[in-house]
Structures are given as structure tokens and as C-alpha cells.
Amino acid sequence: MIIHWTNITIRREHSFKFLNHITLDSEFINTVNSNWKQDGEEFAMFRLMRNLDNIRPGLRDLNNRKYKDIDMREIQARKRLDSIQDMLQLDPLNNHLQKMEKEARKEHSEVYHAAIMFLRQKAKQDWLCEGDLNTKFFHQSIRQRRYRNRVLRIQDNEGRVLTQQNDIEIAAFQRLIFKKGGS
């Protein structure tokens, strides 16, 4: 007996990778706040995981809308800025070109910084994934990084000093997401 499967498409969901540069976007806090729910009777860690699942689609959409193909967008912004600056050299007193150059410079700066942050994060990930051929130096550098980045205590929004690892993790995440002043 032979079975033929036709027109079968297996849709695999891509893993979600948090990109640091998205936190600088003006829509980031609103996206998180609109999908984050404080209520619930479940344990704090379960609530945290549920909230992370809730904000994932909004952050993915924000990243796709504004930061997809960031390398190409940076090149295009640079070309546009160069073109406007070339025209401005021919007519330096043109107010319209001056405004266009100012806008193009701002756009290029924003895209450039996002691209640099993305590349720095990717380089760190690549180095950690590729490693240093699993040498003693590699493992020592990982231990040093973990030691440097550990948090032994943190002060929460109510002024209490937290020393339990679980409490520190939750307070640190809340501080990251819900910065005072709304930004």
C-alpha cells in the first residue's frame, strides 16, 4: 500500500528573539502596556510567562514594521542623506533643502543606531554560540561575565530591598518594562 500526501504545508512558528533596539522605539511602552495584564490569581512566575506570551505578537509586529531589513534601510537612508547634501552644496541657501537634510539626517541617525545595536547583539550571540572552540579561555570568560552581571539585591518600587533570587528577577523585569515616567 502506498500513501501519497499532497498539498501538505507544515507551518512552524519561528522562535521569538528579543531585540534590544526595540526598547528605544516610541511605540514600545504602549505595545507592552496594552498587552500586559496585572490581574490574576496564579503564581507570579506563571503570570510573568503568560504576560510574555501576550506581548510577543505586538513586539513581533512592531519589529517587522519598523526594523525589518535594518541593514538595507540604513543604506537607503544614507543614500538619501548623501543625495540631499549634494543638492544642498549646489544651493546652500535653499530652506526647503535644509529642512529635508535635517529630516534625512535624523532618520539616518535613528536607523543607524538601531542597526548598530542589532549588530552588537548579534555579534554577542554569535560569539556565545560559536564559542572559542570550547577552550579554557572561553569558559573562563563566560564565568567572569556571569559574575559581573549577577544581581545580589535590588530595591523595588516601594523601597524594599529584595534579596531572594525569584523576587529579584521579577522586580528587575518589572523595572525594565515599566520604567518610571512612562518611557
Backbone as JSON Lines, residues from 0, in Angstrom:
{"i":0,"aa":"M","n":[0.84,-1.17,0.0],"ca":[0.0,0.0,0.0],"c":[0.9,1.25,0.0]}
{"i":1,"aa":"I","n":[0.59,2.21,-0.86],"ca":[1.35,3.45,-0.98],"c":[0.41,4.6,-0.67]}
{"i":2,"aa":"I","n":[0.88,5.47,0.21],"ca":[0.08,6.64,0.59],"c":[0.8,7.87,0.07]}
{"i":3,"aa":"H","n":[0.07,8.72,-0.65],"ca":[0.61,9.96,-1.17],"c":[0.01,11.13,-0.39]}
{"i":4,"aa":"W","n":[0.85,11.95,0.14],"ca":[0.42,13.15,0.82],"c":[0.65,14.31,-0.13]}
{"i":5,"aa":"T","n":[-0.4,15.02,-0.45],"ca":[-0.25,16.15,-1.35],"c":[-0.74,17.42,-0.66]}
{"i":6,"aa":"N","n":[-0.15,18.49,-1.07],"ca":[-0.52,19.81,-0.57],"c":[-0.49,19.92,0.95]}
{"i":7,"aa":"I","n":[0.51,19.32,1.53],"ca":[0.66,19.43,2.98],"c":[1.68,20.52,3.27]}
{"i":8,"aa":"T","n":[1.26,21.48,4.02],"ca":[2.18,22.53,4.43],"c":[2.28,22.5,5.94]}
{"i":9,"aa":"I","n":[3.47,22.39,6.39],"ca":[3.71,22.39,7.82],"c":[4.19,23.78,8.18]}
{"i":10,"aa":"R","n":[3.42,24.43,9.0],"ca":[3.76,25.79,9.39],"c":[4.41,25.76,10.75]}
{"i":11,"aa":"R","n":[5.65,26.1,10.77],"ca":[6.39,26.1,12.01],"c":[6.55,27.54,12.49]}
{"i":12,"aa":"E","n":[6.21,27.76,13.74],"ca":[6.34,29.11,14.28],"c":[7.81,29.39,14.57]}
{"i":13,"aa":"H","n":[8.26,30.57,14.15],"ca":[9.64,30.95,14.4],"c":[9.81,31.35,15.86]}
{"i":14,"aa":"S","n":[10.99,31.09,16.37],"ca":[11.24,31.47,17.76],"c":[11.28,32.99,17.87]}
{"i":15,"aa":"F","n":[10.95,33.47,19.03],"ca":[10.93,34.9,19.28],"c":[12.26,35.31,19.89]}
{"i":16,"aa":"K","n":[12.93,36.25,19.28],"ca":[14.18,36.77,19.82],"c":[13.95,38.24,20.15]}
{"i":17,"aa":"F","n":[14.19,38.58,21.4],"ca":[14.02,39.96,21.82],"c":[15.21,40.77,21.32]}
{"i":18,"aa":"L","n":[14.94,41.83,20.6],"ca":[15.99,42.68,20.06],"c":[16.04,43.97,20.89]}
{"i":19,"aa":"N","n":[17.2,44.25,21.42],"ca":[17.37,45.37,22.36],"c":[16.94,46.71,21.78]}
{"i":20,"aa":"H","n":[17.21,46.95,20.51],"ca":[16.93,48.27,19.94],"c":[15.45,48.62,19.94]}
{"i":21,"aa":"I","n":[14.59,47.63,20.06],"ca":[13.15,47.9,20.03],"c":[12.72,48.67,21.28]}
{"i":22,"aa":"T","n":[13.48,48.57,22.37],"ca":[13.12,49.29,23.6],"c":[13.24,50.79,23.44]}
{"i":23,"aa":"L","n":[14.0,51.25,22.47],"ca":[14.17,52.68,22.24],"c":[13.04,53.27,21.4]}
{"i":24,"aa":"D","n":[12.22,52.43,20.81],"ca":[11.14,52.89,19.94],"c":[10.04,53.53,20.77]}
{"i":25,"aa":"S","n":[9.44,54.57,20.22],"ca":[8.4,55.3,20.94],"c":[7.14,54.45,21.16]}
{"i":26,"aa":"E","n":[6.92,53.43,20.35],"ca":[5.73,52.58,20.48],"c":[5.94,51.41,21.45]}
{"i":27,"aa":"F","n":[7.17,51.2,21.9],"ca":[7.48,50.02,22.71],"c":[6.65,49.95,23.99]}
{"i":28,"aa":"I","n":[6.67,51.02,24.79],"ca":[5.96,51.03,26.07],"c":[4.47,50.85,25.87]}
{"i":29,"aa":"N","n":[3.9,51.52,24.87],"ca":[2.47,51.37,24.61],"c":[2.12,49.94,24.2]}
{"i":30,"aa":"T","n":[2.98,49.32,23.41],"ca":[2.74,47.94,22.98],"c":[2.77,47.0,24.18]}
{"i":31,"aa":"V","n":[3.74,47.19,25.05],"ca":[3.83,46.34,26.24],"c":[2.66,46.6,27.18]}
{"i":32,"aa":"N","n":[2.37,47.86,27.45],"ca":[1.28,48.2,28.38],"c":[-0.07,47.69,27.89]}
{"i":33,"aa":"S","n":[-0.32,47.74,26.6],"ca":[-1.62,47.32,26.09],"c":[-1.81,45.81,26.16]}
{"i":34,"aa":"N","n":[-0.74,45.05,26.26],"ca":[-0.84,43.59,26.28],"c":[-0.48,42.98,27.63]}
{"i":35,"aa":"W","n":[-0.07,43.78,28.57],"ca":[0.36,43.28,29.88],"c":[-0.81,43.37,30.85]}
{"i":36,"aa":"K","n":[-1.09,42.29,31.52],"ca":[-2.21,42.26,32.47],"c":[-1.67,41.97,33.86]}
{"i":37,"aa":"Q","n":[-2.0,42.84,34.83],"ca":[-1.51,42.69,36.19],"c":[-2.36,41.74,37.03]}
{"i":38,"aa":"D","n":[-3.62,41.59,36.63],"ca":[-4.53,40.79,37.46],"c":[-4.3,39.3,37.24]}
{"i":39,"aa":"G","n":[-4.83,38.53,38.13],"ca":[-4.73,37.08,38.01],"c":[-4.43,36.46,39.35]}
{"i":40,"aa":"E","n":[-4.93,35.28,39.54],"ca":[-4.76,34.57,40.79],"c":[-3.58,33.61,40.78]}
{"i":41,"aa":"E","n":[-2.98,33.42,39.62],"ca":[-1.92,32.42,39.5],"c":[-0.61,32.89,40.15]}
{"i":42,"aa":"F","n":[0.34,31.98,40.22],"ca":[1.64,32.31,40.78],"c":[2.33,33.38,39.93]}
{"i":43,"aa":"A","n":[3.23,34.12,40.56],"ca":[3.89,35.24,39.88],"c":[4.64,34.79,38.64]}
{"i":44,"aa":"M","n":[5.34,33.67,38.7],"ca":[6.1,33.22,37.54],"c":[5.18,32.8,36.4]}
{"i":45,"aa":"F","n":[4.06,32.18,36.71],"ca":[3.09,31.81,35.68],"c":[2.51,33.06,35.03]}
{"i":46,"aa":"R","n":[2.19,34.07,35.86],"ca":[1.66,35.33,35.36],"c":[2.69,36.02,34.46]}
{"i":47,"aa":"L","n":[3.95,35.98,34.87],"ca":[5.01,36.56,34.06],"c":[5.09,35.86,32.7]}
{"i":48,"aa":"M","n":[5.07,34.54,32.69],"ca":[5.15,33.8,31.43],"c":[3.93,34.09,30.55]}
{"i":49,"aa":"R","n":[2.76,34.17,31.15],"ca":[1.54,34.49,30.39],"c":[1.66,35.88,29.77]}
{"i":50,"aa":"N","n":[2.15,36.83,30.54],"ca":[2.3,38.19,30.03],"c":[3.34,38.26,28.92]}
{"i":51,"aa":"L","n":[4.42,37.52,29.06],"ca":[5.41,37.49,27.99],"c":[4.82,36.91,26.71]}
{"i":52,"aa":"D","n":[4.0,35.89,26.85],"ca":[3.31,35.33,25.68],"c":[2.35,36.35,25.07]}
{"i":53,"aa":"N","n":[1.71,37.16,25.92],"ca":[0.77,38.16,25.43],"c":[1.44,39.29,24.67]}
{"i":54,"aa":"I","n":[2.64,39.7,25.09],"ca":[3.29,40.83,24.42],"c":[4.08,40.41,23.18]}
{"i":55,"aa":"R","n":[4.34,39.13,23.04],"ca":[5.14,38.64,21.91],"c":[4.59,39.07,20.54]}
{"i":56,"aa":"P","n":[3.29,38.87,20.24],"ca":[2.8,39.25,18.91],"c":[2.93,40.75,18.63]}
{"i":57,"aa":"G","n":[2.65,41.57,19.63],"ca":[2.77,43.02,19.44],"c":[4.2,43.46,19.18]}
{"i":58,"aa":"L","n":[5.14,42.88,19.92],"ca":[6.55,43.23,19.71],"c":[7.06,42.7,18.37]}
{"i":59,"aa":"R","n":[6.6,41.52,17.98],"ca":[6.99,40.97,16.68],"c":[6.48,41.87,15.55]}
{"i":60,"aa":"D","n":[5.22,42.33,15.68],"ca":[4.64,43.22,14.68],"c":[5.41,44.54,14.61]}
{"i":61,"aa":"L","n":[5.71,45.1,15.77],"ca":[6.48,46.36,15.83],"c":[7.84,46.19,15.18]}
{"i":62,"aa":"N","n":[8.5,45.09,15.47],"ca":[9.82,44.84,14.88],"c":[9.71,44.68,13.36]}
{"i":63,"aa":"N","n":[8.7,43.96,12.89],"ca":[8.54,43.76,11.45],"c":[8.2,45.06,10.73]}
{"i":64,"aa":"R","n":[7.39,45.9,11.34],"ca":[7.01,47.16,10.71],"c":[8.17,48.15,10.62]}
{"i":65,"aa":"K","n":[8.95,48.23,11.69],"ca":[9.95,49.3,11.75],"c":[11.4,48.86,11.57]}
{"i":66,"aa":"Y","n":[11.7,47.59,11.83],"ca":[13.11,47.21,11.85],"c":[13.45,46.03,10.95]}
{"i":67,"aa":"K","n":[12.52,45.6,10.13],"ca":[12.8,44.51,9.2],"c":[13.79,45.02,8.16]}
{"i":68,"aa":"D","n":[14.76,44.23,7.81],"ca":[15.81,44.59,6.85],"c":[16.5,45.9,7.24]}
{"i":69,"aa":"I","n":[16.92,45.97,8.49],"ca":[17.51,47.21,9.01],"c":[18.77,47.6,8.26]}
{"i":70,"aa":"D","n":[19.53,46.62,7.78],"ca":[20.75,46.93,7.02],"c":[20.43,47.68,5.74]}
{"i":71,"aa":"M","n":[19.44,47.2,5.01],"ca":[19.04,47.86,3.76],"c":[18.45,49.24,4.03]}
{"i":72,"aa":"R","n":[17.68,49.36,5.08],"ca":[17.09,50.65,5.42],"c":[18.17,51.67,5.77]}
{"i":73,"aa":"E","n":[19.23,51.21,6.44],"ca":[20.33,52.11,6.79],"c":[21.04,52.57,5.52]}
{"i":74,"aa":"I","n":[21.27,51.69,4.59],"ca":[21.93,52.04,3.32],"c":[21.07,53.03,2.54]}
{"i":75,"aa":"Q","n":[19.77,52.78,2.48],"ca":[18.87,53.69,1.76],"c":[18.82,55.06,2.42]}
{"i":76,"aa":"A","n":[18.78,55.09,3.75],"ca":[18.75,56.37,4.46],"c":[20.04,57.14,4.22]}
{"i":77,"aa":"R","n":[21.17,56.43,4.18],"ca":[22.46,57.07,3.92],"c":[22.5,57.65,2.5]}
{"i":78,"aa":"K","n":[22.01,56.9,1.52],"ca":[21.98,57.38,0.13],"c":[21.09,58.61,0.0]}
{"i":79,"aa":"R","n":[19.94,58.57,0.66],"ca":[19.03,59.72,0.62],"c":[19.69,60.95,1.23]}
{"i":80,"aa":"L","n":[20.34,60.77,2.37],"ca":[21.03,61.88,3.02],"c":[22.14,62.42,2.12]}
{"i":81,"aa":"D","n":[22.93,61.53,1.54],"ca":[24.01,61.97,0.64],"c":[23.47,62.75,-0.55]}
{"i":82,"aa":"S","n":[22.37,62.27,-1.11],"ca":[21.76,62.94,-2.27],"c":[21.29,64.35,-1.91]}
{"i":83,"aa":"I","n":[20.64,64.46,-0.78],"ca":[20.15,65.78,-0.35],"c":[21.33,66.7,-0.04]}
{"i":84,"aa":"Q","n":[22.38,66.19,0.57],"ca":[23.55,67.01,0.86],"c":[24.26,67.46,-0.42]}
{"i":85,"aa":"D","n":[24.28,66.61,-1.43],"ca":[24.84,67.02,-2.72],"c":[24.05,68.17,-3.33]}
{"i":86,"aa":"M","n":[22.72,68.08,-3.27],"ca":[21.89,69.17,-3.8],"c":[22.08,70.43,-2.96]}
{"i":87,"aa":"L","n":[22.26,70.26,-1.66],"ca":[22.41,71.41,-0.78],"c":[23.74,72.12,-1.03]}
{"i":88,"aa":"Q","n":[24.75,71.4,-1.45],"ca":[26.02,72.05,-1.79],"c":[25.89,72.95,-3.01]}
{"i":89,"aa":"L","n":[25.01,72.58,-3.92],"ca":[24.79,73.4,-5.1],"c":[23.94,74.63,-4.8]}
{"i":90,"aa":"D","n":[23.07,74.52,-3.8],"ca":[22.18,75.62,-3.43],"c":[22.1,75.71,-1.9]}
{"i":91,"aa":"P","n":[23.15,76.23,-1.24],"ca":[23.22,76.18,0.23],"c":[22.19,77.06,0.95]}
{"i":92,"aa":"L","n":[21.57,78.0,0.29],"ca":[20.61,78.89,0.96],"c":[19.17,78.42,0.79]}
{"i":93,"aa":"N","n":[18.96,77.29,0.17],"ca":[17.62,76.78,-0.06],"c":[17.06,76.21,1.25]}
{"i":94,"aa":"N","n":[16.04,76.9,1.81],"ca":[15.45,76.49,3.09],"c":[14.78,75.13,3.02]}
{"i":95,"aa":"H","n":[14.15,74.84,1.9],"ca":[13.48,73.54,1.75],"c":[14.5,72.41,1.8]}
{"i":96,"aa":"L","n":[15.63,72.56,1.13],"ca":[16.68,71.53,1.15],"c":[17.29,71.4,2.55]}
{"i":97,"aa":"Q","n":[17.41,72.52,3.25],"ca":[17.95,72.48,4.61],"c":[17.04,71.67,5.53]}
{"i":98,"aa":"K","n":[15.72,71.88,5.39],"ca":[14.77,71.11,6.2],"c":[14.82,69.63,5.83]}
{"i":99,"aa":"M","n":[14.88,69.35,4.53],"ca":[14.96,67.96,4.08],"c":[16.22,67.29,4.6]}
{"i":100,"aa":"E","n":[17.33,68.02,4.59],"ca":[18.6,67.46,5.07],"c":[18.54,67.18,6.57]}
{"i":101,"aa":"K","n":[17.89,68.06,7.32],"ca":[17.75,67.87,8.76],"c":[16.91,66.62,9.05]}
{"i":102,"aa":"E","n":[15.8,66.45,8.32],"ca":[14.94,65.27,8.49],"c":[15.68,63.99,8.08]}
{"i":103,"aa":"A","n":[16.4,64.06,6.96],"ca":[17.13,62.88,6.48],"c":[18.25,62.5,7.45]}
{"i":104,"aa":"R","n":[18.89,63.5,8.02],"ca":[19.95,63.23,9.0],"c":[19.37,62.56,10.25]}
{"i":105,"aa":"K","n":[18.21,63.04,10.7],"ca":[17.56,62.44,11.87],"c":[17.15,61.0,11.57]}
{"i":106,"aa":"E","n":[16.55,60.78,10.41],"ca":[16.13,59.43,10.03],"c":[17.33,58.49,9.95]}
{"i":107,"aa":"H","n":[18.4,58.94,9.3],"ca":[19.59,58.1,9.18],"c":[20.18,57.79,10.54]}
{"i":108,"aa":"S","n":[20.22,58.77,11.41],"ca":[20.78,58.57,12.75],"c":[20.0,57.5,13.51]}
{"i":109,"aa":"E","n":[18.67,57.57,13.46],"ca":[17.84,56.59,14.17],"c":[18.04,55.19,13.61]}
{"i":110,"aa":"V","n":[18.01,55.07,12.29],"ca":[18.17,53.76,11.65],"c":[19.59,53.22,11.89]}
{"i":111,"aa":"Y","n":[20.57,54.11,11.83],"ca":[21.96,53.71,12.03],"c":[22.17,53.16,13.45]}
{"i":112,"aa":"H","n":[21.65,53.87,14.44],"ca":[21.81,53.42,15.83],"c":[21.1,52.09,16.08]}
{"i":113,"aa":"A","n":[19.91,51.93,15.48],"ca":[19.2,50.65,15.63],"c":[20.0,49.52,14.97]}
{"i":114,"aa":"A","n":[20.59,49.81,13.81],"ca":[21.39,48.79,13.12],"c":[22.63,48.42,13.93]}
{"i":115,"aa":"I","n":[23.27,49.41,14.54],"ca":[24.46,49.15,15.36],"c":[24.08,48.32,16.58]}
{"i":116,"aa":"M","n":[22.98,48.66,17.24],"ca":[22.55,47.87,18.41],"c":[22.23,46.44,18.0]}
{"i":117,"aa":"F","n":[21.58,46.27,16.85],"ca":[21.27,44.93,16.37],"c":[22.55,44.15,16.1]}
{"i":118,"aa":"L","n":[23.52,44.78,15.45],"ca":[24.77,44.08,15.13],"c":[25.56,43.74,16.39]}
{"i":119,"aa":"R","n":[25.56,44.62,17.37],"ca":[26.25,44.32,18.63],"c":[25.62,43.12,19.33]}
{"i":120,"aa":"Q","n":[24.29,43.11,19.36],"ca":[23.61,41.99,19.99],"c":[23.86,40.7,19.21]}
{"i":121,"aa":"K","n":[23.83,40.78,17.89],"ca":[24.06,39.59,17.07],"c":[25.49,39.09,17.23]}
{"i":122,"aa":"A","n":[26.44,40.01,17.31],"ca":[27.84,39.6,17.48],"c":[28.02,38.87,18.81]}
{"i":123,"aa":"K","n":[27.38,39.37,19.85],"ca":[27.48,38.71,21.15],"c":[26.85,37.32,21.09]}
{"i":124,"aa":"Q","n":[25.7,37.21,20.43],"ca":[25.05,35.91,20.3],"c":[25.91,34.95,19.49]}
{"i":125,"aa":"D","n":[26.47,35.44,18.38],"ca":[27.31,34.58,17.54],"c":[28.52,34.09,18.32]}
{"i":126,"aa":"W","n":[29.14,35.0,19.09],"ca":[30.32,34.6,19.83],"c":[29.96,33.56,20.87]}
{"i":127,"aa":"L","n":[28.81,33.75,21.53],"ca":[28.4,32.78,22.53],"c":[28.02,31.44,21.91]}
{"i":128,"aa":"C","n":[27.4,31.49,20.72],"ca":[27.02,30.24,20.05],"c":[28.24,29.54,19.48]}
{"i":129,"aa":"E","n":[29.09,30.28,18.81],"ca":[30.27,29.7,18.19],"c":[31.31,29.33,19.23]}
{"i":130,"aa":"G","n":[31.36,30.16,20.25],"ca":[32.33,29.91,21.31],"c":[33.75,30.17,20.85]}
{"i":131,"aa":"D","n":[34.67,29.8,21.65],"ca":[36.08,29.95,21.32],"c":[36.68,28.55,21.28]}
{"i":132,"aa":"L","n":[36.05,27.7,20.48],"ca":[36.48,26.32,20.31],"c":[36.5,25.57,21.64]}
{"i":133,"aa":"N","n":[35.61,25.98,22.55],"ca":[35.42,25.29,23.82],"c":[36.7,25.26,24.67]}
{"i":134,"aa":"T","n":[37.46,26.33,24.61],"ca":[38.73,26.37,25.33],"c":[38.53,26.84,26.77]}
{"i":135,"aa":"K","n":[39.6,26.72,27.54],"ca":[39.58,27.18,28.93],"c":[39.31,28.69,28.97]}
{"i":136,"aa":"F","n":[39.89,29.44,28.05],"ca":[39.68,30.88,27.98],"c":[38.2,31.2,27.78]}
{"i":137,"aa":"F","n":[37.55,30.48,26.88],"ca":[36.13,30.71,26.61],"c":[35.3,30.5,27.88]}
{"i":138,"aa":"H","n":[35.5,29.4,28.55],"ca":[34.73,29.11,29.75],"c":[35.04,30.08,30.89]}
{"i":139,"aa":"Q","n":[36.28,30.51,30.97],"ca":[36.64,31.5,31.99],"c":[35.95,32.84,31.69]}
{"i":140,"aa":"S","n":[35.91,33.22,30.44],"ca":[35.26,34.49,30.09],"c":[33.76,34.43,30.37]}
{"i":141,"aa":"I","n":[33.15,33.28,30.16],"ca":[31.73,33.11,30.47],"c":[31.51,33.24,31.98]}
{"i":142,"aa":"R","n":[32.36,32.59,32.76],"ca":[32.23,32.68,34.22],"c":[32.39,34.13,34.69]}
{"i":143,"aa":"Q","n":[33.37,34.85,34.12],"ca":[33.58,36.23,34.51],"c":[32.37,37.09,34.16]}
{"i":144,"aa":"R","n":[31.81,36.86,33.0],"ca":[30.63,37.62,32.57],"c":[29.45,37.35,33.5]}
{"i":145,"aa":"R","n":[29.22,36.11,33.84],"ca":[28.14,35.78,34.77],"c":[28.36,36.44,36.12]}
{"i":146,"aa":"Y","n":[29.6,36.42,36.6],"ca":[29.92,37.02,37.9],"c":[29.68,38.53,37.85]}
{"i":147,"aa":"R","n":[30.11,39.18,36.78],"ca":[29.93,40.62,36.63],"c":[28.46,41.01,36.53]}
{"i":148,"aa":"N","n":[27.66,40.16,35.89],"ca":[26.27,40.52,35.62],"c":[25.29,40.05,36.68]}
{"i":149,"aa":"R","n":[25.74,39.43,37.74],"ca":[24.81,38.94,38.74],"c":[24.27,40.1,39.57]}
{"i":150,"aa":"V","n":[23.07,39.9,40.07],"ca":[22.41,40.89,40.92],"c":[22.12,40.21,42.25]}
{"i":151,"aa":"L","n":[22.7,40.74,43.31],"ca":[22.53,40.14,44.63],"c":[21.35,40.73,45.39]}
{"i":152,"aa":"R","n":[21.04,41.98,45.11],"ca":[19.89,42.62,45.75],"c":[19.43,43.76,44.86]}
{"i":153,"aa":"I","n":[18.16,44.09,45.03],"ca":[17.56,45.17,44.23],"c":[16.49,45.83,45.07]}
{"i":154,"aa":"Q","n":[16.28,47.11,44.82],"ca":[15.25,47.84,45.54],"c":[14.03,47.95,44.63]}
{"i":155,"aa":"D","n":[12.86,47.54,45.15],"ca":[11.66,47.59,44.32],"c":[11.06,49.0,44.36]}
{"i":156,"aa":"N","n":[9.94,49.18,43.65],"ca":[9.31,50.49,43.54],"c":[8.8,51.03,44.87]}
{"i":157,"aa":"E","n":[8.6,50.15,45.85],"ca":[8.11,50.58,47.15],"c":[9.24,50.81,48.15]}
{"i":158,"aa":"G","n":[10.47,50.68,47.69],"ca":[11.62,50.95,48.55],"c":[12.16,49.77,49.32]}
{"i":159,"aa":"R","n":[11.58,48.59,49.16],"ca":[12.06,47.4,49.87],"c":[13.27,46.82,49.15]}
{"i":160,"aa":"V","n":[14.23,46.34,49.92],"ca":[15.41,45.7,49.35],"c":[15.12,44.21,49.27]}
{"i":161,"aa":"L","n":[15.18,43.67,48.06],"ca":[14.88,42.26,47.82],"c":[16.18,41.49,47.65]}
{"i":162,"aa":"T","n":[16.28,40.32,48.31],"ca":[17.49,39.52,48.22],"c":[17.23,38.11,47.69]}
{"i":163,"aa":"Q","n":[15.97,37.68,47.66],"ca":[15.64,36.36,47.13],"c":[15.71,36.41,45.6]}
{"i":164,"aa":"Q","n":[16.34,35.4,45.01],"ca":[16.56,35.39,43.57],"c":[15.26,35.55,42.77]}
{"i":165,"aa":"N","n":[14.2,34.86,43.15],"ca":[12.93,34.94,42.45],"c":[12.36,36.36,42.5]}
{"i":166,"aa":"D","n":[12.42,36.99,43.69],"ca":[11.93,38.36,43.85],"c":[12.77,39.34,43.03]}
{"i":167,"aa":"I","n":[14.08,39.12,42.99],"ca":[14.98,39.99,42.23],"c":[14.65,39.93,40.75]}
{"i":168,"aa":"E","n":[14.43,38.72,40.22],"ca":[14.13,38.55,38.8],"c":[12.84,39.27,38.42]}
{"i":169,"aa":"I","n":[11.81,39.11,39.22],"ca":[10.52,39.74,38.92],"c":[10.63,41.25,39.01]}
{"i":170,"aa":"A","n":[11.28,41.77,40.06],"ca":[11.42,43.21,40.23],"c":[12.26,43.82,39.1]}
{"i":171,"aa":"A","n":[13.32,43.13,38.71],"ca":[14.17,43.64,37.64],"c":[13.41,43.68,36.33]}
{"i":172,"aa":"F","n":[12.63,42.65,36.04],"ca":[11.86,42.64,34.81],"c":[10.8,43.74,34.82]}
{"i":173,"aa":"Q","n":[10.12,43.92,35.94],"ca":[9.11,44.97,36.03],"c":[9.76,46.35,35.86]}
{"i":174,"aa":"R","n":[10.94,46.53,36.42],"ca":[11.64,47.81,36.29],"c":[12.03,48.05,34.83]}
{"i":175,"aa":"L","n":[12.42,47.0,34.14],"ca":[12.8,47.12,32.73],"c":[11.59,47.5,31.88]}
{"i":176,"aa":"I","n":[10.48,46.83,32.11],"ca":[9.3,47.06,31.29],"c":[8.55,48.32,31.67]}
{"i":177,"aa":"F","n":[8.38,48.55,32.96],"ca":[7.57,49.68,33.42],"c":[8.46,50.73,34.06]}
{"i":178,"aa":"K","n":[9.27,51.38,33.27],"ca":[10.14,52.44,33.79],"c":[9.28,53.59,34.27]}
{"i":179,"aa":"K","n":[9.74,54.27,35.29],"ca":[9.01,55.43,35.82],"c":[8.98,56.5,34.76]}
{"i":180,"aa":"G","n":[7.9,57.22,34.68],"ca":[7.74,58.31,33.73],"c":[7.19,57.85,32.4]}
{"i":181,"aa":"G","n":[6.89,56.57,32.24],"ca":[6.26,56.09,31.02],"c":[7.19,55.88,29.85]}
{"i":182,"aa":"S","n":[8.52,56.01,30.08],"ca":[9.43,55.78,28.95],"c":[10.64,55.01,29.39]}
